[in-house]
Amino acid sequence: MPRVIDSPDQFIVLGENIHATRVVKRGGVRGHVFDDGSEAIKYRLNGERKYVHVPEHFTRTQPYEQGMLKHFMIAIWKGLNGDADESAEGKIYVQYEVNRQIKAGAQYLDLNVDESSYRLPEQKESMEWLIKFVESVSTVPPSVDSSNPEIIEVGLEAYGGTQGRPMLNSIALERPDTIDLALKHDARAVVMAANEVGMPADASERVENVGRILEMALTKGMAKDDIFVDPLMFPIAVDSNYGNHVFEAIGRIRA
């Protein structure tokens, strides 16, 4: 019998802002251009205007040329690779977002570095740094998020357990070996409704995919209370049926 949620405080809140994918618009409300033409991401901390300056090398990247500033990509790079001042700037920004999400009710902080680099060794290095730094300033555990099990493994191994059990995001049919990672590191886990080759087309495919991956996870020894299903919500602006697909799938999965 599935557990029924009776009130909002029974939900598990996973904050998903500390991602290398996240962007702000150059010249937008979060962007800033100095008199010398250099740029930064601006934010307010304790009533004071703060900046994350855009490194010169980032101005030669495709996101920058397309008018975007990947602010956490920049902050992570600074924290890991910058000189003392740059490292402090990156760390302060990451900690600002950690505190902001916890204040808003996040019980896990989802950390994703997949777009920090196209090189796997650099992605792993970024994940290790981010997990360790966030653990040093957070009061809630991390959700280790990647499409690559190798990066997930690095994140889980880097976490010292200070804030309790981590979350693994995510287990999916295309990467069933992540079940073993969750068990090895005593992690709770998000299971995704995708199949081995792509996204589900409708509610029935979602239910089928979730059923298969849940069976694998439970057979290997994961507890039901440690599993959270991501039914995959797609924009209804693309297809008005997408919302109905998700609601139908949720109802059938819970039945």
N, C-alpha and C positions, 0 to 999 in steps of 0.2 A: 504494500500500500504506500503510495508516494506521500511524502510529508507535505502538508498544506501550509502555505505561508499565510499567517493571520494578520501580520502588521508589517509596515515598512522596515522596522528595525530588525526583522528576521532575514532580510536579504543580505547577501554577501556582496560588498561593494569593491570592485576592482578598478582602480584608477589607471587609465591608459593614456597618459599624456607624455611620459618620458620615453618617447620613441624617436629614433633618428629619422623617421619619415615625416615628422610634424613640420609644418611650414608656416611662416608668416610672409606677408607680401612686402616686397621692397617698395618703399615709399608709402606703405599703409600705416595704420595706426600704431603698429608695433615696430615699424621700421624707423630708422633715423639716419639722416645724412649730415655729417659735420661739414664745417666750412672748407676743409681741405679735400672734400669729396669722398672721404672714407665713410663706411656705413656701420651700423650697429643695430642690434635688437634692443629695444628699451622696455623697461618694466619698473615697477615701484616696489621698494622694499622698506617697510617701516616708514612710509611717507616720503622716502628719498628716491629720486630718479637714479636708476642704475642702467648700465649698458653692458651688452656682450658684443664686443667689437668683432667685425667680420674679418677673418684672416685674409691676407692678400691672396694666398693660393686658392681660397674658396671662390674668389671672383672669376676664376677661370673654369668653374664647373658648370655643367648644364643647368642645374636648378637655378643658379644665380643668373645665368643668361636668360632664363625663362621668367625672371622676375620674382623668384622665391628665395627665401632664406630658411634653410633647414636648421632651426635654432638649436635643437638638441644635438644634431650632428656636430654643429660648431662647438657647443658647450662641452660635449664629451671629448672632442679632439683637443680642445684647450686644456681640459682637466688632465688628460693623459699625456699630451705631447708638448704643451706650451712651457714657456719659461715661468718663473715664480709668479709674476703678475698675471699672466694669461691663465695659468693653472688655477689660481685663486678666483679669477673671474668666472671660469667654467664651473668650478665647484660651488660658488655662491649661487649661481643660477640654478644648478641642479637641486641644491638644497632648498632654494626658494620654492621650486615646484613640488618637492617632497612635502614640505610643510603645508603648502596650499592645498594639495590633494588630501592630506590627512585631516586638515581642518574641515574640509568639505565632506568628510565621512569615509574616505577610502580605507578599506581594511587590508588590501593588498596593493602594492605598487607594481604595475606591469612595466617591465624594462625590456626594451627591444633595440638592438644595435645593428640590425641586418643591413641598413643602408648607410652605416657609418663608413663602409668601404666595400669595394668589390672583391677584396682579397680576404680569404678565410682566416689566415693568421692574424690580420689586423682586426677582423670582426671578433675573433676570440679574445684578443687583448683588450678590446674595448668593453666586451661583456664582463670580463674579469674585473677590470677597473671600476666599471659602473656598479656592479653588484657590491663590491667591497666598500666603495665610497658611500653608496646609499645605505648600506647596513650600518655604517658609522654615524649616520645622522638621522636615521628613521626610527619610528616607534612601531612600525608595522612590517610584516615580512614582504619579500619580493615575490612577484610573479615573473618567472623567467620565460621570456617570450621570444621564439624564433621559429622560422620554417626549417631550420637546419638542426638536427639532433646533436651534432657536434658542438654547436654554439650553446644549446641548452645544457649539455653536459658540463661545459666549462662554467656556466653560470651557477649551476647547482653545486658544483664542487667548490666554487669560490665562496659561497654563502656559508657563514659560520654558525647560523642557527640562532643568533641573538634574539630575534623577534618571534621565534616560533617556526612552525613548519612552513616551507615555501609552497608556492603554486607553480605548476608546470603548464605552460600555455604554448602549444597544445599537443595533445595526442590525436592522431588522425590515421586513417587507413593507409595513407601514403607514407607514414613513418611509424609503424606499430612498435618499433624498438624503443620508442619513448615510454612505453608502458614499463619496461624494465628500468628505465632511468627514474621514473616516479617511485617505483618500489625500492630501488637502491637508496634513494635519497629521502625516503619517507615524505614525499611531496604529495599534496593534493593536486588535482589536475583538471584542466578544461579539455573536454573531448569535442572535436569539431565534426560537423555533419557533412564534410566533403568525402568524396571517394578517392580511389587511388590515382585518378587522372584529372580530377577537376571538381567544379562546384556542382551542387545538386540543382536539378531543373524544377523541382516541385516538392510538395510536402511528402509524397510517397518516397522519393529518393532520399530525403532527409531522414525519415524514419528508418528506412532500410540501412542507410549508412551508420546511423547512430546505434542501431541494434547490433550491427556486426562488430563495431569497435567496442561497445559496452560488453558484449559477450567475451571478447578477447581480454579486456581489462579485468573483468570479474573472474574469469577462469584462471588468470595468473595471480589473483589474490588481492586486487584492489578492493577497498571497501566502497559501497555505494555512497556513503556520506562524504567520501573524498572526491567524488566525481561531479563535475558541473558541465552541462551540455551547452555548446554554442550552436544554435540552430541555423546560423548564418543569415543575417538580415541584409538584404540588398535594397538599394534605393528604389522607392516606388515611383520616382520620376522616370525611371527607365522602363518599368513594367508595373502597372497598377496591381497586378496579382501577387507581387512579391510579399506584401504584408500578409495577405491571406495565407500564402504558403507557410509562412513562419508560424502564425497563430494556429493553423491546423496541425502543423508538425508538433508544436509544443503540447497541444491537447492530446495527441496520439501517443507521444512519448511518455507523458505523465500518467496515461490511463493504466 
